[in-house]
Amino acid sequence: MRRLRKVTGQEAIRALQRLGFKKVRQRGSHVILKKETSEGAVGCVIPLHRELKIGTLHGILRQAKVTPNEFMDVL
């Protein structure tokens, strides 16, 4: 399993959009992304910080049901 590196909020959004997520809305500095799957809708919230901590990124990927390897491949 590849290790995650620190990324910005914008980089995380771009990577998740490459995986099929769409920007639904934004409130302040938080962007909400959603993706329709066969199991139903999957959503996640991404803060627009200069640098996302690794734990925050893990939480985002858990919400989005994306593995770290999939994320790093499209980053």
Number of C-alpha atoms within 10 A of each C-alpha: 6 11 9 15 11 16 16 16 19 17 16 23 22 14 17 24 16 13 14 12 20 17 16 11 12 13 8 8 10 14 18 17 21 19 18 12 9 5 6 8 10 14 18 19 19 22 22 17 13 12 15 20 14 14 11 14 22 16 14 18 20 13 13 19 12 14 13 17 13 14 17 14 9 13 14
